[in-house]
Amino acid sequence: MGVTYVHSPYNGWNYVSVVSINDITQQSRKIAWITFIACTIIFLIVGLIAFYGDRKMYSPIKRLFEFTKDIEVEGSDDKDESAFD
């Protein structure tokens, strides 16, 4: 058995609560599962928002990269950019 008490400053009474350890354990397990499920749902929602937001934000950059990939620069002859002649 678990025994807790609280003294009330309002009326000066002492409140005593007696609960079996099995009931406390069951309540703790329920709280743990609810917390786990809530965190998993929040994680999935944030992950989906990040995934779709990333695609939307980087699609213009990808289009620009694809556009400039096929453009040839005048005077380039596949030399190393850091080499100066």
SVG drawing of the C-alpha trace seen along z (x, -y; Angstrom):
<svg xmlns="http://www.w3.org/2000/svg" viewBox="-12 -32 62 37">
<polyline fill="none" stroke="black" stroke-width="0.4" points="0.0,0.0 1.1,-3.5 0.0,-6.2 0.1,-9.9 -1.2,-12.8 -1.6,-16.5 -2.2,-19.3 -4.7,-21.9 -3.8,-25.4 -7.3,-26.5 -9.1,-24.6 -6.3,-22.9 -7.4,-19.4 -5.1,-16.5 -6.1,-14.4 -4.9,-10.8 -4.9,-8.7 -4.3,-5.0 -3.7,-3.3 -2.4,0.1 1.0,0.4 -0.7,2.3 -3.1,-0.6 -0.2,-3.0 1.8,-0.8 -1.2,-0.4 -1.7,-4.2 2.0,-4.7 2.0,-2.3 -1.1,-4.0 0.6,-7.4 3.8,-5.9 1.8,-4.5 -0.1,-7.7 3.1,-9.7 4.8,-7.3 1.9,-7.4 1.6,-11.2 5.3,-11.7 5.2,-9.3 2.3,-11.1 4.0,-14.5 7.3,-13.1 5.5,-11.8 3.7,-15.1 6.9,-17.1 8.7,-14.7 6.0,-14.9 5.9,-18.7 9.7,-18.8 9.8,-16.4 7.2,-18.3 8.5,-21.7 12.0,-20.6 10.7,-19.5 8.8,-22.7 11.6,-25.0 14.4,-23.3 12.4,-22.7 13.3,-26.1 17.0,-25.5 16.8,-22.1 15.2,-23.6 17.9,-26.2 20.6,-23.6 19.1,-21.4 18.8,-24.5 22.4,-25.6 23.9,-22.1 23.5,-21.9 24.9,-25.4 28.4,-25.5 30.7,-28.4 32.7,-30.0 36.4,-29.3 36.1,-26.4 38.3,-23.4 37.7,-21.2 40.6,-22.6 40.7,-22.6 39.1,-25.9 41.8,-26.5 44.6,-26.3 45.9,-29.6 48.0,-29.7"/>
</svg>
